[in-house]
């Protein structure tokens, strides 16, 4: 199952090949149950460069404001927001892995 998504800003690499990501995946969190949240956590943990920090949002590669390359997920009313700055090659690999992992489960979603 493909999850609909949209970008809040155009994905365009700067002169150093870094892209600024602000993507929204249209997951319907109102329909999540405990098992669905656990499945989403499983997805997070197997993605490249996962960082596990208690009581913080899911993140990969590094932390915003500390690392030049970072990616994090945030649960928002409009869906799952993925934000960060990465070299385009890392983003493409991470994004492919994310889509592959999402397809393992049937997450409630909506058209966006």
KEDO-474909 format. One record per atom (N, C-alpha, C, CB): residue in one letter; x, y, z. Coordinates in steps of 0.2 Angstrom, whole numbers, plus 2048, in hexadecimal, padded with zeros to 3 digits. Atoms other than C-alpha are relative to their C-alpha. Glycine has a CB too. Example, Ala and Ser with C-alpha at 12.3 -4.5 7.8 and 13.67 -1.06 7.14 Angstrom:
// KEDO-474909
a8047FA800
a83E7EA827
a804806800
a7FB800806
s7FC7FA7FF
s8447FB824
s7FC805803
s8028027F9
***
This chain:
// KEDO-474909
x8047FA800
x800800800
x804806800
x7FB800806
x7FC7FA800
x8078117FB
x7FD805804
x8018027F9
x8037FB7FC
x80581F807
x8018077FC
x804800807
x8007F9804
x8018307FF
x804805804
x7F98037FF
x7FC7FB7FD
x80D83E803
x8018067FC
x8077FD802
x7FF7F9804
x8118507FE
x806803804
x7FA804800
x7FA7FC7FE
x82085B800
x7FE807802
x8068007FB
x8017F97FE
x81E86C80A
x8048057FC
x800801807
x7FC7FB804
x82C873800
x8047FB7FB
x805803804
x7FD804805
x83586D7F0
x8067FD802
x8018057FA
x7F98047FF
x8438607F1
x8058027FB
x7FF7F9801
x7FB7FE805
x8518697E9
x807800804
x7FF8077FD
x7F98007FD
x8648667ED
x8038067FF
x8047FA7FD
x7FC7FA800
x86F8747F1
x8067FF7FC
x801804807
x7FA801803
x8808777EA
x8057FA803
x804806800
x7FC8057FD
x88786A7F6
x7FC7F9800
x801801808
x804806801
x87A85D7F1
x7FC7FE806
x8057FA7FF
x8048017FA
x87085F802
x7F98027FE
x803804806
x8077FE801
x85D85F801
x7FD802807
x7FC7FB7FC
x8047FE7FA
x85186780E
x7FA7FC7FF
x800807801
x806804801
x84385B811
x7FB802805
x8027F8802
x8067FF7FB
x83285F818
x7FA7FC7FC
x7FE808800
x805804804
x826851812
x7FB7FE805
x8047FA7FD
x8068027FC
x81584C819
x7FD7F97FD
x7FB805800
x803806802
x80F83A818
x7F9800803
x8057FA802
x8077FF7FE
x7FC839819
x7FE7FA804
x7FC8017FA
x8038057FC
x7FA82D827
x7FB802805
x8067FD805
x8067FE7FD
x7EA82D830
x8017FE808
x7F97FE7FD
x7FF8027F9
x7EF82D843
x7FA7FF804
x805805803
x8068017FC
x7DD82E849
x7FE7F97FF
x7FB8047FD
x802807800
x7DB81C843
x8067FB802
x7FF7FE7F9
x7FB8057FD
x7EB81584B
x7FE7FD806
x807804801
x8018037F9
x7EA809859
x8077FE802
x7FB7F97FF
x7F98017FD
x7F8803864
x8047FC7FC
x7FF7FC807
x7FC805805
x7FD7F5858
x8038047FA
x7FC7FB7FE
x7FD7FC806
x7FF80284A
x805805802
x7FA8047FD
x7FA7FC7FE
x80A80E854
x8067FB801
x7FE803807
x7FA8047FF
x8157FF858
x8037FE7F9
x7FE7F9804
x7FD801806
x8167FB846
x8048067FD
x7FA7FE7FB
x7FC7FA802
x81B80D842
x807800803
x7FC806801
x7FA8017FD
x82880B84F
x8057FB7FD
x7FF7FF808
x7FC805803
x82F7FC847
x8038027F9
x7FC7F97FE
x7FE7FD807
x830805836
x806805802
x7FA8047FD
x7FB7FB7FE
x83A81383F
x8077FD801
x7FE804806
x7F98037FD
x847807847
x8047FD7FB
x7FE7FB805
x7FC804805
x84C7FE837
x8028057FA
x7FC7FA7FD
x7FE7FB805
x84F80E82D
x807802800
x7FC806800
x7F97FE800
x861813828
x801806805
x8028027F9
x7FD7FB7FB
x86A81D836
x7FB802805
x8028067FC
x8057FF7FB
x85C81B843
x804802806
x7FC7FA801
x7FE7FD7FA
x860825853
x7FB7FF805
x803807800
x8058017FA
x85781F863
x802804806
x8007F8802
x8007FC7FA
x85582C870
x7FA801803
x8038087FD
x8068007FC
x84982A87E
x7FC807800
x8017FE807
x8047FA7FF
x83B83787E
x8018057FB
x801803807
x7FF7FB806
x83F83F86D
x7FD7FD7FA
x8088017FF
x804802806
x83783E85C
x8057FB7FC
x7FE8067FC
x7FC804804
x83E831850
x8058047FC
x7FC7FB7FC
x7FB7FC804
x84E836848
x8057FC7FD
x803805804
x7FB804804
x85B83083C
x8068057FE
x7FD7FD7FA
x7FA7FC802
x86D836837
x803804805
x7FF8037FA
x7FE7FB7FB
x86E843845
x7FB804802
x8068057FC
x8057FB7FD
x86585184E
x8008077FD
x801800808
x8007F9802
x85F861848
x803805804
x7F88027FF
x7FC7FB7FC
x86A86F84E
x8077FE802
x7FC802805
x7FA8037FE
x878863852
x8047FD7FA
x7FF7FB806
x7FC804806
x87C859842
x7FE8047FA
x7FD7F9800
x8027FD806
x87D860831
x7FB7FC7FC
x8068017FB
x805804803
x87385182B
x7FB7FD805
x8047FA7FC
x8058037FB
x86384C834
x7F97FF7FC
x7FF805805
x806802802
x852845831
x7FC7FF806
x8007FB7FB
x8048027FB
x84384483D
x7F98007FE
x801805806
x807801802
x83183F83D
x7FC803806
x7FE7F9800
x8047FD7FB
x823848846
x7F97FF7FE
x801808800
x807802801
x811843848
x7FC807800
x7FD7FB806
x8037FA801
x806851842
x7F87FE7FE
x8038057FB
x807801802
x7F385383F
x7FF7FE7F9
x7FB806802
x800802807
x7F685282D
x8047FA7FE
x8028067FC
x7FC806801
x80184382E
x8077FF803
x8007FF7F8
x7F98017FE
x81383D830
x8048057FD
x8027F9800
x7FB7FB803
x81F84C82D
x8077FD801
x7FF807803
x7F8802800
x831847828
x8038077FE
x8017FA7FB
x7FC7FA801
x83D856829
x8077FF801
x7FD805805
x7F98017FF
x84F857827
x8048037FA
x8027F9801
x7FC7FE805
x85E85B81D
x8057FB7FF
x804807802
x7FC805802
x86884E814
x8038007F9
x7FC7F9801
x7FE800807
x87384B805
x7FB7FC7FC
x8077FC800
x806803804
x8678467F7
x8017F8800
x8008027F9
x7FF807800
x86F8347F6
x7FD7FD806
x8077FE7FF
x8038037FA
x86B831808
x7F9800801
x804803806
x807800800
x85A837807
x7FD7FB7FB
x7FE8077FD
x803805804
x85682C7F8
x8007F9803
x8048007F9
x8008067FD
x85C81D801
x7FC7FF806
x8087FE802
x8048007FA
x853821811
x7F98007FE
x801806804
x807800803
x843825807
x7FE7F97FE
x7FF8067FB
x801806803
x8448157FE
x7FE7FB805
x8057FD7FB
x8018057FA
x84680B80E
x7FA801804
x806801805
x8067FE7FD
x838815816
x7FA7FD7FD
x800807801
x805802804
x82C811808
x7FF7F8801
x8008027F9
x8008077FF
x8317FF809
x7FD7FD806
x8077FD7FF
x8028027FA
x82E7FD81B
x7F9802801
x804804806
x8077FE7FF
x81D80781B
x7FC7FB7FC
x7FF8077FD
x804805804
x8177FA80E
x7FF7F9803
x8037FF7F9
x8008067FC
x81A7EC81A
x7F9800804
x8067FF805
x8067FF7FC
x80A7F2824
x7FB8037FC
x802803807
x8067FC802
x7F97F9821
x7FF806804
x7FA7FB7FF
x8017FA7FC
x7FA80A828
x7FA8047FE
x806805800
x8057FC802
x7EA814828
x8028077FD
x7FB802807
x7FE7FA804
x7EC82381C
x7FA8037FD
x8067FE7FB
x8057FD804
x7E282F812
x8048037FA
x7FD806804
x7FE7FD806
x7E4837801
x802807802
x7FB8007FA
x7FE7F97FF
x7ED848801
x8028037FA
x806800805
***
